Amino acid sequence: MREALRGSRHDYTSGPLGRAIVLLAIPMVTEMIMESVFAVADAFWVAKLGADALATVGLTESLLTLIYTAAMGLSIGVTAMVARRIGEGNPAAAAEAAVQGMALGLLVAAVIAAVTVPLAPRLLAVMGATPAVQVMGSSYARVMLGGNAVILLLFLINAMFRGAGDAAIAMRVLWLANGINIVLGPCLIFGVGPFPRLGVTGAAIATTIGRGTGVLYQLHRLWRGDGRVAIRRAQLKLQPAVMRTMLRLSGTGTVQVFIGMASWIGLVRIVSSFGSEAIAGYQIAIRVIVFALLPSWGLANAAATLVGQGLGAGQPDRAERAVWLAGFYNMLFLGAVGAVFVAFAEPIVSVFTRDPAIAPVAVLCLRTISYGFLFYAYGMVITQSFNGAGDTWTPTWINLGCFWLWEIPLAYLLARHAGLGPQGVALAVMIAFSTLAVVSAVIFRRGRWKLRRV
């Protein structure tokens, strides 16, 4: 535990796999939790400004989904390339891939800012903002959308650290960024001490400054040269061949992330036909489940790093063993979490609401989806392992088939035609999770991902 949090010089291509997984997973789990704190901290302070201010944050976060999708998609390509080069024992090539990834991220950020900043009020209106929210929230949305470069770079550079095996650095970056945001947020929102009172716009400025400081620390660590990836002046140039590979991996990765995110929107649309109480209950269950899955994403990211480095070192069998072992650890964790959710769904939901029209829906959805946790534990790990190997198309097609061609039609049939309502949607999620795990495992065992060149 201490070594994982402090940072390890462990060689992940040799030695016990269980130790390697733990050393990578602990800081990755912490990093995932820290990333979720940004939105929670903003919502906590902004809620004190009233409903319009809170609506501004919520609607802008919905717009930022586009940026998060791009950041996560680009991160898939960066992680795969950096991990492969480190496994090959070629840190200079890993640094070159890191530079190309940052250049690609800055290009995407510039395009997003140029398109969205002038249209911020109109975009809020499209999302359903009232005139009052549009007036209050335009500046907030412009700051967040205009500063999207720090979001993209924060994701991308941390993906480089994870791919290289420097997960503890990525974790500390989020500690720093969150600490600044938590301290600076209320100061700028309410005008504490010498700070101006900026209202909801202050929350956007604090968040952007926090993330920006995190990016500066990332660049400092890359330039300092004491990690596995060290950038030198001679590497600060565009390399078309590396950029093309990065675009190929990241473009597919972005489509993959978008398919997964968009499927949740389709499910919410089905649930919305049963009224506001159904939506509220379903959303409570999903928020609890997503938070519980954060540690699992840490384990999945650890497996992706081990796969990339294992293939780079010419050890495909070790890479495969790492995936099955990480999946087993994840199954133990998610199995325990699922059992808790099934047994204690009512008291867990009561923390969020006691409304007699909302709570039963949340309890039913929470229990139903939790039954699929054992399967999904392996599904998450295997999907990320394909990405770590540079085989981004396989999980993209699996997501498309399991979520869009299977989950959404099944949810509609169970909810509307079978008369199960929101429980039918939750049942479809559970079945789709399980299907994804089985399909992923079957394809993974064929071993074609071992032949993928990056």
Contacts in CASP RR format, 6 or more apart in sequence:
PFRMAT RR
TARGET T0000
AUTHOR 0000-0000-0000
METHOD contacts of the structure
MODEL  1
MREALRGSRHDYTSGPLGRAIVLLAIPMVTEMIMESVFAVADAFWVAKLG
ADALATVGLTESLLTLIYTAAMGLSIGVTAMVARRIGEGNPAAAAEAAVQ
GMALGLLVAAVIAAVTVPLAPRLLAVMGATPAVQVMGSSYARVMLGGNAV
ILLLFLINAMFRGAGDAAIAMRVLWLANGINIVLGPCLIFGVGPFPRLGV
TGAAIATTIGRGTGVLYQLHRLWRGDGRVAIRRAQLKLQPAVMRTMLRLS
GTGTVQVFIGMASWIGLVRIVSSFGSEAIAGYQIAIRVIVFALLPSWGLA
NAAATLVGQGLGAGQPDRAERAVWLAGFYNMLFLGAVGAVFVAFAEPIVS
VFTRDPAIAPVAVLCLRTISYGFLFYAYGMVITQSFNGAGDTWTPTWINL
GCFWLWEIPLAYLLARHAGLGPQGVALAVMIAFSTLAVVSAVIFRRGRWK
LRRV
1 26 0 8 1.000
3 10 0 8 1.000
3 23 0 8 1.000
4 22 0 8 1.000
4 23 0 8 1.000
4 24 0 8 1.000
4 25 0 8 1.000
4 26 0 8 1.000
4 27 0 8 1.000
4 167 0 8 1.000
4 168 0 8 1.000
5 26 0 8 1.000
5 27 0 8 1.000
5 30 0 8 1.000
5 168 0 8 1.000
5 171 0 8 1.000
6 168 0 8 1.000
7 27 0 8 1.000
7 166 0 8 1.000
7 167 0 8 1.000
7 168 0 8 1.000
7 169 0 8 1.000
8 23 0 8 1.000
8 168 0 8 1.000
10 19 0 8 1.000
10 20 0 8 1.000
10 23 0 8 1.000
12 20 0 8 1.000
12 23 0 8 1.000
12 24 0 8 1.000
12 165 0 8 1.000
12 305 0 8 1.000
12 306 0 8 1.000
12 309 0 8 1.000
12 310 0 8 1.000
13 87 0 8 1.000
13 309 0 8 1.000
13 310 0 8 1.000
13 312 0 8 1.000
13 313 0 8 1.000
13 315 0 8 1.000
13 318 0 8 1.000
17 306 0 8 1.000
17 318 0 8 1.000
17 321 0 8 1.000
17 322 0 8 1.000
17 325 0 8 1.000
18 325 0 8 1.000
20 302 0 8 1.000
20 306 0 8 1.000
20 322 0 8 1.000
21 299 0 8 1.000
21 302 0 8 1.000
21 303 0 8 1.000
21 306 0 8 1.000
21 322 0 8 1.000
21 325 0 8 1.000
21 326 0 8 1.000
21 329 0 8 1.000
23 167 0 8 1.000
24 162 0 8 1.000
24 165 0 8 1.000
24 167 0 8 1.000
24 301 0 8 1.000
24 302 0 8 1.000
24 305 0 8 1.000
24 306 0 8 1.000
25 295 0 8 1.000
25 298 0 8 1.000
25 299 0 8 1.000
25 301 0 8 1.000
25 302 0 8 1.000
25 326 0 8 1.000
25 329 0 8 1.000
26 167 0 8 1.000
27 167 0 8 1.000
27 168 0 8 1.000
27 170 0 8 1.000
27 171 0 8 1.000
28 162 0 8 1.000
28 167 0 8 1.000
28 170 0 8 1.000
28 171 0 8 1.000
28 297 0 8 1.000
28 298 0 8 1.000
28 299 0 8 1.000
28 301 0 8 1.000
28 302 0 8 1.000
29 294 0 8 1.000
29 295 0 8 1.000
29 297 0 8 1.000
29 298 0 8 1.000
29 299 0 8 1.000
30 171 0 8 1.000
30 174 0 8 1.000
31 158 0 8 1.000
31 167 0 8 1.000
31 170 0 8 1.000
31 171 0 8 1.000
31 173 0 8 1.000
31 174 0 8 1.000
31 298 0 8 1.000
32 294 0 8 1.000
32 295 0 8 1.000
32 297 0 8 1.000
32 298 0 8 1.000
33 294 0 8 1.000
33 295 0 8 1.000
34 171 0 8 1.000
34 174 0 8 1.000
34 175 0 8 1.000
34 177 0 8 1.000
34 178 0 8 1.000
35 174 0 8 1.000
36 291 0 8 1.000
36 294 0 8 1.000
37 178 0 8 1.000
37 182 0 8 1.000
38 177 0 8 1.000
38 178 0 8 1.000
38 181 0 8 1.000
38 207 0 8 1.000
38 211 0 8 1.000
39 57 0 8 1.000
39 61 0 8 1.000
41 178 0 8 1.000
41 181 0 8 1.000
41 182 0 8 1.000
41 185 0 8 1.000
42 57 0 8 1.000
42 181 0 8 1.000
42 185 0 8 1.000
42 203 0 8 1.000
42 207 0 8 1.000
43 54 0 8 1.000
43 57 0 8 1.000
43 58 0 8 1.000
45 185 0 8 1.000
45 186 0 8 1.000
45 189 0 8 1.000
45 190 0 8 1.000
45 203 0 8 1.000
46 53 0 8 1.000
46 54 0 8 1.000
46 56 0 8 1.000
46 57 0 8 1.000
46 189 0 8 1.000
46 200 0 8 1.000
46 203 0 8 1.000
47 53 0 8 1.000
47 54 0 8 1.000
49 189 0 8 1.000
49 199 0 8 1.000
49 200 0 8 1.000
52 130 0 8 1.000
52 132 0 8 1.000
52 133 0 8 1.000
52 136 0 8 1.000
53 136 0 8 1.000
53 199 0 8 1.000
53 200 0 8 1.000
55 129 0 8 1.000
55 130 0 8 1.000
55 133 0 8 1.000
56 124 0 8 1.000
56 129 0 8 1.000
56 133 0 8 1.000
56 136 0 8 1.000
56 137 0 8 1.000
56 140 0 8 1.000
56 141 0 8 1.000
56 200 0 8 1.000
57 140 0 8 1.000
57 200 0 8 1.000
57 203 0 8 1.000
59 124 0 8 1.000
59 127 0 8 1.000
59 128 0 8 1.000
59 129 0 8 1.000
59 133 0 8 1.000
59 141 0 8 1.000
60 124 0 8 1.000
60 137 0 8 1.000
60 140 0 8 1.000
60 141 0 8 1.000
60 144 0 8 1.000
60 145 0 8 1.000
60 204 0 8 1.000
62 127 0 8 1.000
63 116 0 8 1.000
63 123 0 8 1.000
63 124 0 8 1.000
63 127 0 8 1.000
63 141 0 8 1.000
63 144 0 8 1.000
63 145 0 8 1.000
64 144 0 8 1.000
64 145 0 8 1.000
64 148 0 8 1.000
64 151 0 8 1.000
65 261 0 8 1.000
66 112 0 8 1.000
67 112 0 8 1.000
67 145 0 8 1.000
67 148 0 8 1.000
67 151 0 8 1.000
67 152 0 8 1.000
68 151 0 8 1.000
68 155 0 8 1.000
69 254 0 8 1.000
69 257 0 8 1.000
69 258 0 8 1.000
69 261 0 8 1.000
70 105 0 8 1.000
70 108 0 8 1.000
70 112 0 8 1.000
70 152 0 8 1.000
70 254 0 8 1.000
71 151 0 8 1.000
71 152 0 8 1.000
71 154 0 8 1.000
71 155 0 8 1.000
71 156 0 8 1.000
72 155 0 8 1.000
72 253 0 8 1.000
72 254 0 8 1.000
72 257 0 8 1.000
73 250 0 8 1.000
73 251 0 8 1.000
73 253 0 8 1.000
73 254 0 8 1.000
73 256 0 8 1.000
73 257 0 8 1.000
74 101 0 8 1.000
74 104 0 8 1.000
74 105 0 8 1.000
74 108 0 8 1.000
74 152 0 8 1.000
74 155 0 8 1.000
74 156 0 8 1.000
74 159 0 8 1.000
74 250 0 8 1.000
74 251 0 8 1.000
74 254 0 8 1.000
75 155 0 8 1.000
75 156 0 8 1.000
75 158 0 8 1.000
75 159 0 8 1.000
75 250 0 8 1.000
76 159 0 8 1.000
76 249 0 8 1.000
76 250 0 8 1.000
76 252 0 8 1.000
76 253 0 8 1.000
76 256 0 8 1.000
76 257 0 8 1.000
76 387 0 8 1.000
76 388 0 8 1.000
76 392 0 8 1.000
77 159 0 8 1.000
77 246 0 8 1.000
77 249 0 8 1.000
77 250 0 8 1.000
77 253 0 8 1.000
77 387 0 8 1.000
77 390 0 8 1.000
77 392 0 8 1.000
78 97 0 8 1.000
78 98 0 8 1.000
78 101 0 8 1.000
78 156 0 8 1.000
78 159 0 8 1.000
78 160 0 8 1.000
78 163 0 8 1.000
78 246 0 8 1.000
78 250 0 8 1.000
79 159 0 8 1.000
79 160 0 8 1.000
79 162 0 8 1.000
79 163 0 8 1.000
79 301 0 8 1.000
79 304 0 8 1.000
79 305 0 8 1.000
79 387 0 8 1.000
79 388 0 8 1.000
80 249 0 8 1.000
80 304 0 8 1.000
80 308 0 8 1.000
80 387 0 8 1.000
80 388 0 8 1.000
80 389 0 8 1.000
80 390 0 8 1.000
80 392 0 8 1.000
80 454 0 8 1.000
81 94 0 8 1.000
81 97 0 8 1.000
81 242 0 8 1.000
81 245 0 8 1.000
81 246 0 8 1.000
81 249 0 8 1.000
81 454 0 8 1.000
82 94 0 8 1.000
82 97 0 8 1.000
82 98 0 8 1.000
82 159 0 8 1.000
82 160 0 8 1.000
82 163 0 8 1.000
82 164 0 8 1.000
82 229 0 8 1.000
83 163 0 8 1.000
83 164 0 8 1.000
83 165 0 8 1.000
83 304 0 8 1.000
83 305 0 8 1.000
83 307 0 8 1.000
83 308 0 8 1.000
83 309 0 8 1.000
83 312 0 8 1.000
83 388 0 8 1.000
84 308 0 8 1.000
84 309 0 8 1.000
84 311 0 8 1.000
84 312 0 8 1.000
84 390 0 8 1.000
84 454 0 8 1.000
85 91 0 8 1.000
85 93 0 8 1.000
85 94 0 8 1.000
85 97 0 8 1.000
85 312 0 8 1.000
86 94 0 8 1.000
86 163 0 8 1.000
86 164 0 8 1.000
86 165 0 8 1.000
86 228 0 8 1.000
86 229 0 8 1.000
86 309 0 8 1.000
86 312 0 8 1.000
87 308 0 8 1.000
87 309 0 8 1.000
87 310 0 8 1.000
87 311 0 8 1.000
87 312 0 8 1.000
87 313 0 8 1.000
88 312 0 8 1.000
88 313 0 8 1.000
89 312 0 8 1.000
89 313 0 8 1.000
91 164 0 8 1.000
91 228 0 8 1.000
91 229 0 8 1.000
91 230 0 8 1.000
92 235 0 8 1.000
94 160 0 8 1.000
94 164 0 8 1.000
94 228 0 8 1.000
94 229 0 8 1.000
95 222 0 8 1.000
95 229 0 8 1.000
95 230 0 8 1.000
95 231 0 8 1.000
95 232 0 8 1.000
95 235 0 8 1.000
96 235 0 8 1.000
96 239 0 8 1.000
96 242 0 8 1.000
97 160 0 8 1.000
97 242 0 8 1.000
97 246 0 8 1.000
98 157 0 8 1.000
98 160 0 8 1.000
98 222 0 8 1.000
98 229 0 8 1.000
98 231 0 8 1.000
99 231 0 8 1.000
99 235 0 8 1.000
99 236 0 8 1.000
99 237 0 8 1.000
99 239 0 8 1.000
100 238 0 8 1.000
100 239 0 8 1.000
100 242 0 8 1.000
100 243 0 8 1.000
100 246 0 8 1.000
101 156 0 8 1.000
101 243 0 8 1.000
101 246 0 8 1.000
101 250 0 8 1.000
102 153 0 8 1.000
102 156 0 8 1.000
102 157 0 8 1.000
103 238 0 8 1.000
103 243 0 8 1.000
104 243 0 8 1.000
104 246 0 8 1.000
104 247 0 8 1.000
104 250 0 8 1.000
105 149 0 8 1.000
105 152 0 8 1.000
105 153 0 8 1.000
105 156 0 8 1.000
106 149 0 8 1.000
106 152 0 8 1.000
106 153 0 8 1.000
108 152 0 8 1.000
109 147 0 8 1.000
109 148 0 8 1.000
109 149 0 8 1.000
109 151 0 8 1.000
109 152 0 8 1.000
109 153 0 8 1.000
110 149 0 8 1.000
112 145 0 8 1.000
112 146 0 8 1.000
112 148 0 8 1.000
113 145 0 8 1.000
113 146 0 8 1.000
113 147 0 8 1.000
113 148 0 8 1.000
113 149 0 8 1.000
116 123 0 8 1.000
116 145 0 8 1.000
116 146 0 8 1.000
116 148 0 8 1.000
117 142 0 8 1.000
117 145 0 8 1.000
117 146 0 8 1.000
120 138 0 8 1.000
120 141 0 8 1.000
120 142 0 8 1.000
120 145 0 8 1.000
121 134 0 8 1.000
121 138 0 8 1.000
121 141 0 8 1.000
123 141 0 8 1.000
124 133 0 8 1.000
124 134 0 8 1.000
124 137 0 8 1.000
124 138 0 8 1.000
124 141 0 8 1.000
125 134 0 8 1.000
129 137 0 8 1.000
136 200 0 8 1.000
137 200 0 8 1.000
137 201 0 8 1.000
139 200 0 8 1.000
139 201 0 8 1.000
139 204 0 8 1.000
140 200 0 8 1.000
140 201 0 8 1.000
140 202 0 8 1.000
140 203 0 8 1.000
140 204 0 8 1.000
141 204 0 8 1.000
143 201 0 8 1.000
143 204 0 8 1.000
143 205 0 8 1.000
143 208 0 8 1.000
144 204 0 8 1.000
144 207 0 8 1.000
144 208 0 8 1.000
147 208 0 8 1.000
150 208 0 8 1.000
150 210 0 8 1.000
150 211 0 8 1.000
150 212 0 8 1.000
150 214 0 8 1.000
150 215 0 8 1.000
151 211 0 8 1.000
153 215 0 8 1.000
153 218 0 8 1.000
154 173 0 8 1.000
154 177 0 8 1.000
154 211 0 8 1.000
154 212 0 8 1.000
154 214 0 8 1.000
154 215 0 8 1.000
154 218 0 8 1.000
157 173 0 8 1.000
157 215 0 8 1.000
157 218 0 8 1.000
157 219 0 8 1.000
157 222 0 8 1.000
158 170 0 8 1.000
158 173 0 8 1.000
158 174 0 8 1.000
158 218 0 8 1.000
160 222 0 8 1.000
160 229 0 8 1.000
161 167 0 8 1.000
161 169 0 8 1.000
161 170 0 8 1.000
161 173 0 8 1.000
161 218 0 8 1.000
161 221 0 8 1.000
161 229 0 8 1.000
162 170 0 8 1.000
162 301 0 8 1.000
162 305 0 8 1.000
163 304 0 8 1.000
163 305 0 8 1.000
163 308 0 8 1.000
163 309 0 8 1.000
164 227 0 8 1.000
164 228 0 8 1.000
164 229 0 8 1.000
165 228 0 8 1.000
165 305 0 8 1.000
165 309 0 8 1.000
166 227 0 8 1.000
166 228 0 8 1.000
166 229 0 8 1.000
167 302 0 8 1.000
167 305 0 8 1.000
169 218 0 8 1.000
169 221 0 8 1.000
169 227 0 8 1.000
172 217 0 8 1.000
173 214 0 8 1.000
173 217 0 8 1.000
173 218 0 8 1.000
176 210 0 8 1.000
176 213 0 8 1.000
176 214 0 8 1.000
176 217 0 8 1.000
177 210 0 8 1.000
177 211 0 8 1.000
177 212 0 8 1.000
177 213 0 8 1.000
177 214 0 8 1.000
178 210 0 8 1.000
179 210 0 8 1.000
180 206 0 8 1.000
180 209 0 8 1.000
180 210 0 8 1.000
180 213 0 8 1.000
180 214 0 8 1.000
181 206 0 8 1.000
181 207 0 8 1.000
181 209 0 8 1.000
181 210 0 8 1.000
181 211 0 8 1.000
184 206 0 8 1.000
184 209 0 8 1.000
184 210 0 8 1.000
185 202 0 8 1.000
185 203 0 8 1.000
185 206 0 8 1.000
185 207 0 8 1.000
186 192 0 8 1.000
187 193 0 8 1.000
187 195 0 8 1.000
187 206 0 8 1.000
188 195 0 8 1.000
188 196 0 8 1.000
188 198 0 8 1.000
188 199 0 8 1.000
188 202 0 8 1.000
188 203 0 8 1.000
188 205 0 8 1.000
188 206 0 8 1.000
189 197 0 8 1.000
189 198 0 8 1.000
189 199 0 8 1.000
189 200 0 8 1.000
189 202 0 8 1.000
189 203 0 8 1.000
189 206 0 8 1.000
190 197 0 8 1.000
190 199 0 8 1.000
191 197 0 8 1.000
191 198 0 8 1.000
198 205 0 8 1.000
221 227 0 8 1.000
222 229 0 8 1.000
222 230 0 8 1.000
222 231 0 8 1.000
223 230 0 8 1.000
223 231 0 8 1.000
224 230 0 8 1.000
225 231 0 8 1.000
245 454 0 8 1.000
249 390 0 8 1.000
249 392 0 8 1.000
249 454 0 8 1.000
251 392 0 8 1.000
252 392 0 8 1.000
252 393 0 8 1.000
252 396 0 8 1.000
253 387 0 8 1.000
253 392 0 8 1.000
253 396 0 8 1.000
255 396 0 8 1.000
256 387 0 8 1.000
256 392 0 8 1.000
256 395 0 8 1.000
256 396 0 8 1.000
256 399 0 8 1.000
259 396 0 8 1.000
259 399 0 8 1.000
259 400 0 8 1.000
259 403 0 8 1.000
259 404 0 8 1.000
260 399 0 8 1.000
260 403 0 8 1.000
262 404 0 8 1.000
263 399 0 8 1.000
263 403 0 8 1.000
263 404 0 8 1.000
263 407 0 8 1.000
263 408 0 8 1.000
264 286 0 8 1.000
266 408 0 8 1.000
267 407 0 8 1.000
267 408 0 8 1.000
267 411 0 8 1.000
267 425 0 8 1.000
267 428 0 8 1.000
267 429 0 8 1.000
268 279 0 8 1.000
268 282 0 8 1.000
268 283 0 8 1.000
270 408 0 8 1.000
270 411 0 8 1.000
270 412 0 8 1.000
270 415 0 8 1.000
270 416 0 8 1.000
270 425 0 8 1.000
271 278 0 8 1.000
271 279 0 8 1.000
271 282 0 8 1.000
271 415 0 8 1.000
271 422 0 8 1.000
271 425 0 8 1.000
272 278 0 8 1.000
272 279 0 8 1.000
273 415 0 8 1.000
273 416 0 8 1.000
274 415 0 8 1.000
274 421 0 8 1.000
274 422 0 8 1.000
277 355 0 8 1.000
277 357 0 8 1.000
277 358 0 8 1.000
277 361 0 8 1.000
278 361 0 8 1.000
278 421 0 8 1.000
278 422 0 8 1.000
280 353 0 8 1.000
280 355 0 8 1.000
280 358 0 8 1.000
280 361 0 8 1.000
280 362 0 8 1.000
281 353 0 8 1.000
281 358 0 8 1.000
281 359 0 8 1.000
281 361 0 8 1.000
281 362 0 8 1.000
281 365 0 8 1.000
281 422 0 8 1.000
282 361 0 8 1.000
282 362 0 8 1.000
282 365 0 8 1.000
282 422 0 8 1.000
282 425 0 8 1.000
282 426 0 8 1.000
284 349 0 8 1.000
284 352 0 8 1.000
284 353 0 8 1.000
284 358 0 8 1.000
284 362 0 8 1.000
284 366 0 8 1.000
285 349 0 8 1.000
285 361 0 8 1.000
285 362 0 8 1.000
285 363 0 8 1.000
285 365 0 8 1.000
285 366 0 8 1.000
285 369 0 8 1.000
285 426 0 8 1.000
286 365 0 8 1.000
287 352 0 8 1.000
288 341 0 8 1.000
288 348 0 8 1.000
288 349 0 8 1.000
288 352 0 8 1.000
288 366 0 8 1.000
289 341 0 8 1.000
289 366 0 8 1.000
289 369 0 8 1.000
289 370 0 8 1.000
292 334 0 8 1.000
292 337 0 8 1.000
292 338 0 8 1.000
292 341 0 8 1.000
293 334 0 8 1.000
293 380 0 8 1.000
295 333 0 8 1.000
296 330 0 8 1.000
296 333 0 8 1.000
296 334 0 8 1.000
296 377 0 8 1.000
296 380 0 8 1.000
296 381 0 8 1.000
297 380 0 8 1.000
297 384 0 8 1.000
299 326 0 8 1.000
299 327 0 8 1.000
299 329 0 8 1.000
299 330 0 8 1.000
299 333 0 8 1.000
299 380 0 8 1.000
299 381 0 8 1.000
300 326 0 8 1.000
300 330 0 8 1.000
300 380 0 8 1.000
300 381 0 8 1.000
300 383 0 8 1.000
300 384 0 8 1.000
300 385 0 8 1.000
301 384 0 8 1.000
302 326 0 8 1.000
303 322 0 8 1.000
303 323 0 8 1.000
303 326 0 8 1.000
303 327 0 8 1.000
303 381 0 8 1.000
303 384 0 8 1.000
303 385 0 8 1.000
304 384 0 8 1.000
304 385 0 8 1.000
304 387 0 8 1.000
304 388 0 8 1.000
305 388 0 8 1.000
306 318 0 8 1.000
306 319 0 8 1.000
306 322 0 8 1.000
306 323 0 8 1.000
306 326 0 8 1.000
307 319 0 8 1.000
307 322 0 8 1.000
307 323 0 8 1.000
307 385 0 8 1.000
307 388 0 8 1.000
307 389 0 8 1.000
307 449 0 8 1.000
308 319 0 8 1.000
308 388 0 8 1.000
308 389 0 8 1.000
308 390 0 8 1.000
309 319 0 8 1.000
310 316 0 8 1.000
310 318 0 8 1.000
310 319 0 8 1.000
310 322 0 8 1.000
311 319 0 8 1.000
311 389 0 8 1.000
311 450 0 8 1.000
311 452 0 8 1.000
316 450 0 8 1.000
319 385 0 8 1.000
319 389 0 8 1.000
319 450 0 8 1.000
320 447 0 8 1.000
320 450 0 8 1.000
323 381 0 8 1.000
323 382 0 8 1.000
323 385 0 8 1.000
323 444 0 8 1.000
326 381 0 8 1.000
326 385 0 8 1.000
327 377 0 8 1.000
327 378 0 8 1.000
327 381 0 8 1.000
327 382 0 8 1.000
330 377 0 8 1.000
330 378 0 8 1.000
330 380 0 8 1.000
330 381 0 8 1.000
331 374 0 8 1.000
331 377 0 8 1.000
331 378 0 8 1.000
333 377 0 8 1.000
334 373 0 8 1.000
334 374 0 8 1.000
334 376 0 8 1.000
334 377 0 8 1.000
335 373 0 8 1.000
335 374 0 8 1.000
335 377 0 8 1.000
337 370 0 8 1.000
337 373 0 8 1.000
338 370 0 8 1.000
338 371 0 8 1.000
338 373 0 8 1.000
341 348 0 8 1.000
341 366 0 8 1.000
341 367 0 8 1.000
341 370 0 8 1.000
341 373 0 8 1.000
342 367 0 8 1.000
342 370 0 8 1.000
342 371 0 8 1.000
345 362 0 8 1.000
345 363 0 8 1.000
345 366 0 8 1.000
345 367 0 8 1.000
345 370 0 8 1.000
346 359 0 8 1.000
346 363 0 8 1.000
348 366 0 8 1.000
349 359 0 8 1.000
349 362 0 8 1.000
349 363 0 8 1.000
349 366 0 8 1.000
350 359 0 8 1.000
352 362 0 8 1.000
353 359 0 8 1.000
353 362 0 8 1.000
361 422 0 8 1.000
364 422 0 8 1.000
364 423 0 8 1.000
364 426 0 8 1.000
365 422 0 8 1.000
365 423 0 8 1.000
365 425 0 8 1.000
365 426 0 8 1.000
368 423 0 8 1.000
368 424 0 8 1.000
368 426 0 8 1.000
368 427 0 8 1.000
368 429 0 8 1.000
368 430 0 8 1.000
369 426 0 8 1.000
369 429 0 8 1.000
369 430 0 8 1.000
369 433 0 8 1.000
370 430 0 8 1.000
371 430 0 8 1.000
372 430 0 8 1.000
372 433 0 8 1.000
372 434 0 8 1.000
373 433 0 8 1.000
375 433 0 8 1.000
375 434 0 8 1.000
375 436 0 8 1.000
375 437 0 8 1.000
375 438 0 8 1.000
376 433 0 8 1.000
376 434 0 8 1.000
376 436 0 8 1.000
376 437 0 8 1.000
377 437 0 8 1.000
378 437 0 8 1.000
378 440 0 8 1.000
378 441 0 8 1.000
379 433 0 8 1.000
379 436 0 8 1.000
379 437 0 8 1.000
379 440 0 8 1.000
379 441 0 8 1.000
382 437 0 8 1.000
382 440 0 8 1.000
382 441 0 8 1.000
382 444 0 8 1.000
383 395 0 8 1.000
383 398 0 8 1.000
383 399 0 8 1.000
383 436 0 8 1.000
383 440 0 8 1.000
385 444 0 8 1.000
385 449 0 8 1.000
386 392 0 8 1.000
386 394 0 8 1.000
386 395 0 8 1.000
386 440 0 8 1.000
386 444 0 8 1.000
386 449 0 8 1.000
387 395 0 8 1.000
389 449 0 8 1.000
389 450 0 8 1.000
389 452 0 8 1.000
389 454 0 8 1.000
390 449 0 8 1.000
390 452 0 8 1.000
390 454 0 8 1.000
391 448 0 8 1.000
391 449 0 8 1.000
391 452 0 8 1.000
394 443 0 8 1.000
394 449 0 8 1.000
395 440 0 8 1.000
398 436 0 8 1.000
398 439 0 8 1.000
398 440 0 8 1.000
398 443 0 8 1.000
399 436 0 8 1.000
402 432 0 8 1.000
402 435 0 8 1.000
402 436 0 8 1.000
402 439 0 8 1.000
403 432 0 8 1.000
403 436 0 8 1.000
406 431 0 8 1.000
406 432 0 8 1.000
406 435 0 8 1.000
407 428 0 8 1.000
407 429 0 8 1.000
407 431 0 8 1.000
407 432 0 8 1.000
408 428 0 8 1.000
410 428 0 8 1.000
410 431 0 8 1.000
410 432 0 8 1.000
411 424 0 8 1.000
411 425 0 8 1.000
411 428 0 8 1.000
411 429 0 8 1.000
414 420 0 8 1.000
414 421 0 8 1.000
414 423 0 8 1.000
414 424 0 8 1.000
414 425 0 8 1.000
414 427 0 8 1.000
414 428 0 8 1.000
415 421 0 8 1.000
415 422 0 8 1.000
415 423 0 8 1.000
415 424 0 8 1.000
415 425 0 8 1.000
415 428 0 8 1.000
418 424 0 8 1.000
420 427 0 8 1.000
END
